[in-house]
């Protein structure tokens, strides 16, 4: 087993995005001069005793390095001019090493070819070291001048004291806040993921019949095929909710039936190969056209979303988008006879009576994580203002629970959400998901056109 193997080198040319990641490391370096910074990728977790379960690299590690392998760790060591960055990872082992054929977790006969230290250094534009040298490197880190992104790698967490949780929390916050602004390369990656997601919705529309019941798992599976073919997979658990299931925000069992006459709410997104993810929601009339009542409620949500998008521009408070959406929803609820008070009374901050039927905020940041930059301080995110290069969702909804006795019976069981992905431009907003219609008449026409075209396989 140790002999007779031909050694084939990998093509080791710099990746196009390496320069972008170097700039990000410079920004992080400027935030913590004279301090050691440690950002791990994380470890996989076995599922059902299977060591080959899918692993998803920590987003901050990807953002800084472009490395997707588990157990890799970035250490940025202070220098007089900033920091030297070194990536510790598990490189290719010698073909004469028993690991090559005996180690089921990382041996190349089991998991495939790994790059050498030199190959990965050339690809990423980073100095590299064997992860076996990591413990010694951690031992050299002084507690009072070291910051660690914790909770990803137990070995790193145990191997270095950083001098307090506040110091580590500041590192997580800084990374999240730096990631708020997407550069041109990142927006292109998001656009690619969104474009693939649009194709996935088209695939689903072509597969779901208008005249007979099918399982919610049919759309989930059809979309999952597109996600694996055109990207890394789904960016989060797909929500496929028909009829009354659409009133359950995080419905992901997807084990209900899609029936003619139902509304079908689908919240799905593809994670691209670079790990940036889309996040779109559409609510479709299964039979092809909305009923008058479905259309009335849908149009309220549509107007709400349009109002939110229209408010987007640099310098506007993030909360202003939410307020624009909620006011239209409150007005719509009043017109439906649902609100027990006036719109102005319902909008009072200490009352927000519309919340019973709107349930959630109008959107969230989007990027490497579907809920991106979650560790950012409130004053930089939820309580902050929008900046050019921000990417986020606008996703108002109305949800009338089946057992809600405060709404007319005919509304009970209706759930509608419309979600688009947008980016803030120098003078306004660009809807990255404009390829998927939202106007009710356009949705009906689009659904008819997809069904007429018939099912297709990715390719």
N, C-alpha and C positions, 0 to 999 in steps of 0.2 A: 504493500500500500504506500510506502514512502518513496518509491522510485518510479521512473518512467513517465513523469508528468511534464508536459511542455509549459514553459513559463511565458505567458502572453501579457505584455504590459497594457494597462489602460491608457486611453487617450487622455492626456493630462494637460488640457488647455484651460486658461482662465475662463470661468463662467461669466457671462455678460453682466450679471447683477453684482459681481464681486465688488466693483467700485462703489455701488450704492451702499453695500453693507459696511464698507470701510468708513464711509462718511457717518454712518450711524454710530459706529464705535467711537469716532472722534467726538460726536455730540455727547455720548455717555462719559467719555473721558473728561470732557470739560466740566461736567457736572460734579465729578468727584476727584479733583486733583490730589495727587499724593496718596491715594487709597487703592487698595487691591479690590477688584471687583470679580465676583465669581457667579457665572450664569450657567447652570447645568441644563442638559436636554431632558433628563428624566430616565426612568427605567420602565420596561414593559411590565405588565401584570398578567400572570397566567390566568386563563379562563378555562374552566373545566379540565384542569390538569394538562392544558395544551400550551407548551412553551412557545409556540409559533403564533400566538394571538397577535392581532394587529396592534402596532405601536404608533402613537401620535406624539411627535416631538414637541417639547415646550415652545410656545410661540415666541417668547423673548429670545430664546436661543437661536431659533430659525432666523429671526429678524436681524440678529447681530452677525450670524456666521454663514447661514445657508446650509448648515449640516443638519441632516435628518435622522442620523443614526442614534440609537439609544446609548446611554452611558457616556456620551461625549460631554465634555465640560469646557467652557471658555473661562480662562483666567486672564484678566487684564492687570498687569503689574505696573506700578507707577515708575516713571522715569522723569528725568529733568524736563523733557519736552512734552510729556503727556503719559501715555501708557504703551507698553508692549503687549500685544495680544497673542496668546497661545491656545490652540485648540488641542485638548487631550481627547483622543478617541482610540477605538480598538482597530488597529491597522491589520493589514494582511499578515498572516502568520506564515512561517516557512512551510513549504510543501513537504519538508522532511519531518515536520512536527506532527505528533499524533493527533493534535487538535484538528488538523485538516480533515480527518475522516472520523474521529472518535467523538468530538464534541457536538452533540445534537443542537445545542443552543446557538453556537456561533461558528462551528466548523464549516469550511467553504463547500464541502460536499453536501451539507445540509441546508445552508442558507444562501450560498452563492458567493461570488468574488467580492472581497473587500479591497478598497484602495490601499496602497502603501502610504507611508507618511509623506513621501515626496510627491506622489500623485495627488493626494488631497490638498497639500500645501499649494501646488500649482493651480488647482481648480478654484480654491476658495481665496487665494491671496492671503493666507494666514500661516504663521509658523505652527508646526504640528509636533506633538509628542505622543508617545505610546501611553495609553490610559494606565498602564501598570506603574507609570511614574507619578501618577496623580497623588497618592498618599504622601509622598515626600514633598511634593509641591504644596499640599495643604498644610503640612507641618511647618512650612516656612512663613505662613500667613500670620501676621500679628493681629490679635483680637481687636485692638483699638483702632486699627486702620484698615479693616477688611469688611466688606459688605457682601452678603450672600443672598441670592434669590432662593429662598427656602421652600420646602414642601414638594420638591421635584425629585431629589436624589437623596435617599437616606444616608448613603455613604458620605456624601459631601456635608450634609447636615451634621452628621456625627463627627466628621473629621476636622471641622474648623469652628472656632468660636469667633463671632464677629463683633462682639462688644455690645450687644443689646438688640432687642427686637425693633426698636424705633429706627435704628440704623438700617436694618434690613428692610423694614417697611418703606423707608425713604427710597431705597433702590427700586423696589417694585413700583412705587408711585412714579418715580422719574421715568422708568422705562415705559410705563403706560402713557404718560403725558408726552413723551417724545414720539410715541407711535400714533398719537392723535392726528398728526399731519402726515398724509400719504404723499410720497414723491411720485413722479410721473411713472416710474417703473411699477410701483405698487398699484396705482390706479389701472394701469394696463393689465395687471394680473387679475384684479377684481373684475374688470370688464370681460376678460376671457371667461372667468368663472360664471359671470352673469349670463353671457351669451350662451354658454353650454346649458345653463339652467333654463333659459328660454326654450332651447331645443327639447329639453326634458319635459317641460310643460306641454309642448306641442306633441311629443310622443304620447303623453298621457291622454290628451284630448282625442287623439286618433284611436286610442285603445278602449276608452270607456264607452259602452253602448248607451243609446238614448232610450231603448225600449225594453230592457230587461235588467234585473238586479245582478250585481257582481260584488265581490268582496272589495273592501277598501284596500286590501293588500295587492290588488291588481295594479292600481296606480303607483303604489309604493314600489313594487317590483319593477315596473316599467321604468320609472324614474331612476331607480337604483342602477339599472343596466346602463343608462346614459351616464350616470355619475361615475361609474367604474370605467367606462370606455373613454370618456372625454376628460376625466379628472382623476383625482386621488380617491374619490368616493363622495358620499354625502357629507356636508359640512356639519350636520346635526341630525338627530332622529327626525325623519320626515313625519309631518302631521297630515294625515289624510282623513278628514272628518266629514261624514255625510249626515244630512238631516240634523237631528238633535245633538249628535256628537260634536258638531261645529261650535256649540256653546261651551265646550270644555277646552280651555286655552291650551293645555299641554297634552291633548289627546294624542297618544303615540302608539296605543295598542293596535290601532288600525285593523280591528277585527269585526267591524260592523258591515252592514250591507249598503251599497249605493243603489238607490231605487229611483226610477223615473218620477219626476215631480220634486225630488230633493234638490237642495242646494249642496254643492260639494266644495268644501273649504280645504285647500291644499297649501300648506306652508312648507316649502322645500328649498334646498339650496345645494349646489355642487361645490365641493372644495376642489380647487384647481391643483395641478401638480406642484405648484409653489406654495400650497397650503393656504392661499387666500380664498375666502368663501363668499358665495352669494347667499342671499336670504330674501326670498320672494313669497308672497301669498296672493292667491287668486281664489275667488269664490265663483263657481260656475253653476248655471242651471243644467241639471243632468239631462233633461228632455230637450234642451236647446234654446229655450226662451224662458225668461223670468215671468212668473205670475205677476199681476198688478201689485199685490202686496209685497212680494219679494223685490220687485223693481223699486217700489217706494223706499224700502229700507236700504236697498243697495245704493240708491242715488244719494241718500243721506251720507253714507260712508264715503262714497265717491267725492261728494262736495267737500267733506271734511278733509280728505287726503289732499285734494287740490288746494285747499286753503293753507294747509301746512306746507306744502311744497312751494307755494307762491311766497311764503314768508321767509324762505331761506336766502340768505346772503351773508357775506362777511360782516362781523360785528354785531349780528343779531343774537340775542340771548337764546341759548338752546331751548330753554323753557318756553320761549315765545312760539316755537313751532307746536309744542304740545297744547298751549292755550288756544292757538288758532284752530287746531283740530277739534279740541273739546267744545269750543263755543258752537261750532257748526253741529256737532253731535247733540249738544244740549238743545239747540233750536229744533233739530229734527225730532228729538224725543218729545219736546213740547208740542210740535205739530201732530205727532202720533197720539197725543193725549196721555202720555206716560208720566211726564214730570208732574209731581204734586204741587209744585210752586212755579214761579216765573223763571225765565232763563237767567235773569240777573241774580235772583236769589240762589238758584242752583249753582251758579258759578262762584259764589262767595268761597274764599279759600278755606274757611272753617266749616263749610258744609259739603261742597262738591257732591250734591245729591245725584248727579248724573252717573257717578262712578259705579253704581250698582249694575249698570248696563254697558259701561265702556271698559271697566276692569283694569286696563293696563295703560302704560304711557304710550306716547305717539311714536316712539322709536328709540334706537340705540346705535352706538358706534359699530362699525363693521370693518373687518380687516382679516388678520390671521385668525382671529376668534370671531365667532358669530356674534357674541356680545363682547366687542373689542374694548380694550383699555379700561377694564372694569376696576383696576386698582388706582386709577387716577383720583386725585382729590376732587371733591364736589365742586369747588370753585373753579376748577379747570374743565369740568365736564358738565354734569347736570345743572350746576349753578353758574356755569361760565358762558362765554360767547363763542359763536362759530368763527372758524378761521378758514382761509383758503386751503384746500387740500383735505378737509375733513370729509369722511365718507360715513354715512349713516342711513338708517332705514326711516321711512315715514309710513306708519302702519296703523291707522285708527281702525276701530271695529265696534260693532254693536252685537250684544249677546243677550238673548232673551231666554232664560232658563225654562225648561219644560214645566217646572213646578213653581214658577214665579206667579203668585196670585195678584201681584201689583200691576201686571200688564194684561191687556186684552188677550183672550184665549187664542185668537188667530195669530198672534205674534209669538206665542210660546214655542220654543224649539227652533227658532231662527237664529243663526249665527253667521255674521258676515265680517270679513276682514279683507282689506286691500293693502298690500305692502310693496313698496318700491325701494330701490337702493339709489341714493343720490350722492353727488359730491358737490362741495361748495367751490365755486369758481371765483375769479377775481371780481366779478360784478354780479354774481347771482348763483344759479344752481344748474346742474346738468343731471338729468335723470338717466342713470346708467342702464336701467331696465326698461327703457321706453319701447323695446322690441316686443313687449307683451302688453296688449291693450288693457285698459281699465274702464273706459266708458262702457256702460251697459250695452248699448247698441253695437259697439265695436266688439265687445266680448262675444255677443251672440253671433255676429258675422264671422269672427275668428274661429269660434267653435265649429260652426257649420263648415267652414273652409277646411279645417283640419280633418273633420270626419269624412268629408268628400275625398280628400287626398288619400286616406286610408293608412293602415298601420305601416310602420317602417322600423328597420333595425339601424342602430348607429353604424356609421361607416363613412 
